[in-house]
Amino acid sequence: MAEGSNGDSKSKIHRRIPNIKFTKLFINGDFVDSISGKTFKTIDPSSEEVIAKIAEGDKEDIHLAVKVARKAFDHGAWPRMPGCERGKVMNKFADLIDENVEELAALETFDVGKLFSFEINIDIPSISKEVRYFAGAADKIHGKTLKLSSQFQGYTLLEPIGVVGLIIPWNFPSAMFVLKCAPALAAGCTMVIKPAEQASLSALYLAHLAKLAGIPNGVLNVVTGFGDTAGAAVASHMDIDCVSFTGSIEVGRLVMQAAATSNLKTVSLELGGKSPLLIFDDANVDQATDLALFGSLANKGEICVCSSRVFVQEGIYDKLVEKLVEKARTWVVGDPFDPSTRQGPQVDKKQYERVLSYIDQGKREGASLLIGGKPYGEKGYYIEPTIFDNVTDDMLIAKEEIFGPVLSLLKFKTIEEAIERANATTYGLAAGIVTNDLNIANSVSRSIRAGMIWINCYHNFDSGCPIGGYKMSGFGKDHGVDALEKYLQTKAVVTPIYNSPWL
Ligand code: NAD
């Protein structure tokens, strides 16, 4: 990979250091200390230095946040106001996000090591679009009228489900925040949001913007803290009606168990993946190379849908590998504030060590290392973009989610073989197909058991396009009208029609 800026004292990078104003819990419209008074440190992954101390919420803080959210739901204006009024406030929230793109982008880069250029141009602008999408949906929530069999008629009402718990991961902190809260707000729910402990800053900043926009106190609450304390308290709380969770399978299971043994709240789980990218012989080699690199290495591989298994048909294999290595050498690792950087540091020490241990495992299992395979630079959690050749389906690196910049190449002969091997996983989050043959594209996309299929593209997300898993990648969708449905429940109302001679 190309030499980056990490540790290069001569580089002239504009590090847009954000102004960290919010580090406390956001409950009932105020920023408050945790009840215990405890805090935890959040670290800049590119320097390993402490950025700020964040209030550490626990069970009691979740309880307090749920209490105010409950009151706002049972007695407050938000669930009762006309949808168009909620939409107006949400559009104001979107305007404020647009006005604060640079600050939010800087927070994400500083706190999580995401590329500043991506944040400012793509990620943060996309979240205001998401809010606007659901603002537009808020006044289009309708039930149905029902003609019933005997002399009765009925109708259904779609009502907000109640107080929702939103538990989110660290890899796209702002996007995940909005992905969860925007449909819940549109539905008329009130909520307690538990951001990942590695990435609290943007969540608190967004809470501040929500308040400025006019979202009433108690409707949107943010409790920062750890998963096994604050997160677990959300999942098991008797007064939360629905939990929407994005994160690992392991924790998803715990969330489901907690819901089952508490109040049987509804649960939706967006979990991990081991997504295949299938490159067929007829594909354009340059396009396939770019998609393989982008699919696997974008956001340092910290994307649930990343194409960590790249299946390549034997006729194009050698050409593709050659191009892949050539292009991977130009993949710049370094300071995420530097516009020329393609890959910043992994989010924290734990993830960094986890990814490196998978790389070691790949070497031990006999996969051939084509490029990378080591930490990068003197400080910060940087890892070289890594490509393994001769990977077999039974290797751990081909089976488990790595969540790092590691691409595994697997060779196949026939279309049937590609489908069978792509599906031979417990995951089913996403897949990509690279081909110019319409029949291959159509038949393979129907045969892959995954919730999202990209044909000749990858990582294309849109507010209107539902995303979510098959199999152990979870259930329930984010984005699109499907997401809104998670936060609504159907009430049927039935009434007789007396003495009608026409029925
Ligand atoms: P994680 O499961 O460790 O944590 C996710 C969230 O759950 C965090 O807020 C954490 O504090 C909380 N949590 C941890 N333990 C908990 C518990 N016992 N009860 C309740 N909450 C708890 O996942 P992560 O490391 O933050 O994120 C990486 C994982 O998320 C990967 O597996 C990735 O694939 C997945 N992910 C999935 C999607 C998707 O849309 N499917 C998107 C992003 C990330």
Residues whose N, C-alpha, C, O or C-beta is under 5 A from the ligand:
A	BS01	NAD	I167 I168 P169 W170 K194 P195 A196 E197 G225 F226 G227 D228 G231 A232 A235 T246 G247 S248 I249 V251 L254 E270 L271 G272 G273 C304 S473
